[in-house]
Amino acid sequence: MAKGARWILFFQFFSAKGAKYFLFLFFFFYFFLFLFFCLFLSFYLFWFFFIFYFLSRFIKHLFSRSHIFTFLFFSKRFISIFNFTMAIRAMIFCSKKNVIYY
């Protein structure tokens, strides 16, 4: 049976006035639910994307020209002297070639 027919069978238990009242409450309930999602969740989504934007900018800042090698020095993977000297050589190479990397 189609969905529309089910609704008709359901509404025939009400009077015409009762069915209109029920429809009014039914649609306004979903309308206010929609308003709730629009207002409150958009507010939280705004803050989520706001924080996500500045977090991504901060991560980009960590990997920018002035911070990448300090990030490498203090991470656990790049503790050895060989990698330390390679990082210094990379700094010299990038300064000579005027490389800008993000």
ROMIKOL-264556 format. One line per field, with one value per residue (C-alpha): z, x, y; residue in three letters. Coordinates in nm, 4 decimals. Layout:
BEGIN
c3 [Z, ...]
c1 [X, ...]
c2 [Y, ...]
code [ala, ...]
//
This chain:
BEGIN
c3 [0.0000, -0.0849, 0.1904, 0.0967, 0.1353, 0.4817, 0.5846, 0.4497, 0.6457, 0.9543, 0.9228, 0.8684, 1.2413, 1.3082, 1.2220, 0.9518, 1.2185, 1.4176, 1.1097, 1.0260, 1.3846, 1.3798, 1.0496, 1.1900, 1.4956, 1.2867, 1.0381, 1.3003, 1.5086, 1.2146, 1.1339, 1.4846, 1.4697, 1.1457, 1.3136, 1.5991, 1.3579, 1.1612, 1.4576, 1.7203, 1.5051, 1.2633, 1.5656, 1.6727, 1.3154, 1.2856, 1.5920, 1.4685, 1.1334, 1.3052, 1.5329, 1.2443, 1.0330, 1.2995, 1.3851, 1.0195, 1.0073, 1.3178, 1.1638, 0.8470, 1.0688, 1.2322, 0.8904, 0.7615, 0.6774, 1.0278, 1.2248, 1.0211, 1.1474, 1.5143, 1.4641, 1.3208, 1.5963, 1.8822, 1.7312, 1.8345, 1.4796, 1.4165, 1.7349, 1.5772, 1.4862, 1.1227, 1.0778, 1.2720, 1.0290, 0.7305, 0.8590, 0.8839, 0.5297, 0.4124, 0.5827, 0.4026, 0.0719, 0.1094, 0.2043, -0.1006, -0.3449, -0.1821, -0.1503, -0.0023, 0.1208, 0.3133]
c1 [0.0000, 0.1301, 0.2366, -0.0312, -0.3032, -0.1749, -0.2014, -0.5567, -0.6542, -0.4906, -0.6656, -1.0119, -1.0221, -1.0271, -1.2947, -1.2103, -1.1299, -0.9184, -0.7205, -0.6461, -0.5366, -0.3179, -0.1600, -0.0998, 0.0806, 0.2657, 0.4091, 0.4831, 0.6678, 0.8975, 0.9182, 1.0429, 1.2730, 1.4115, 1.4578, 1.6417, 1.8811, 1.9305, 1.9948, 2.1683, 2.3563, 2.4694, 2.6066, 2.8046, 2.9110, 3.0310, 3.2551, 3.3723, 3.4847, 3.6220, 3.8427, 3.9293, 4.0418, 4.2758, 4.4024, 4.4910, 4.6603, 4.8606, 4.9712, 5.0695, 5.2620, 5.4481, 5.5599, 5.6470, 5.9997, 6.0974, 5.9580, 6.0092, 6.3606, 6.2815, 5.9880, 6.2281, 6.4885, 6.2467, 6.0521, 6.1592, 6.2360, 6.5059, 6.7151, 7.0273, 7.3298, 7.3145, 6.9653, 7.0677, 7.3536, 7.1290, 6.8782, 7.1532, 7.2658, 6.9055, 6.8784, 7.1920, 7.0686, 6.7270, 6.8840, 7.1171, 6.8446, 6.5939, 6.3393, 6.0007, 5.8125, 5.4907]
c2 [0.0000, 0.3479, 0.5849, 0.8385, 0.5780, 0.4932, 0.8582, 0.8784, 0.5669, 0.7143, 1.0522, 0.9072, 0.8276, 1.2037, 1.4513, 1.7042, 1.9652, 1.7202, 1.6178, 1.9822, 2.0450, 1.7355, 1.8414, 2.1889, 2.0472, 1.7891, 2.0405, 2.3039, 2.0470, 1.9752, 2.3452, 2.4247, 2.1237, 2.2659, 2.6062, 2.4381, 2.2684, 2.5900, 2.8191, 2.6080, 2.3601, 2.6293, 2.8158, 2.5083, 2.4356, 2.7941, 2.7515, 2.4110, 2.5548, 2.8663, 2.6527, 2.4171, 2.7157, 2.8536, 2.5058, 2.4484, 2.7905, 2.6991, 2.3661, 2.5511, 2.7951, 2.5034, 2.3817, 2.7288, 2.8472, 2.9600, 2.6643, 2.3464, 2.2741, 2.3374, 2.0997, 1.8412, 1.8892, 1.8303, 1.5413, 1.1901, 1.0730, 1.3354, 1.3097, 1.1529, 1.3651, 1.2541, 1.3942, 1.7066, 1.7707, 1.6906, 1.9473, 2.2100, 2.1254, 2.1557, 2.4960, 2.6160, 2.4737, 2.6405, 2.9736, 2.9608, 2.8594, 3.0978, 2.8151, 2.8994, 2.5919, 2.5462]
code [met, ala, lys, gly, ala, arg, trp, ile, leu, phe, phe, gln, phe, phe, ser, ala, lys, gly, ala, lys, tyr, phe, leu, phe, leu, phe, phe, phe, phe, tyr, phe, phe, leu, phe, leu, phe, phe, cys, leu, phe, leu, ser, phe, tyr, leu, phe, trp, phe, phe, phe, ile, phe, tyr, phe, leu, ser, arg, phe, ile, lys, his, leu, phe, ser, arg, ser, his, ile, phe, thr, phe, leu, phe, phe, ser, lys, arg, phe, ile, ser, ile, phe, asn, phe, thr, met, ala, ile, arg, ala, met, ile, phe, cys, ser, lys, lys, asn, val, ile, tyr, tyr]
//
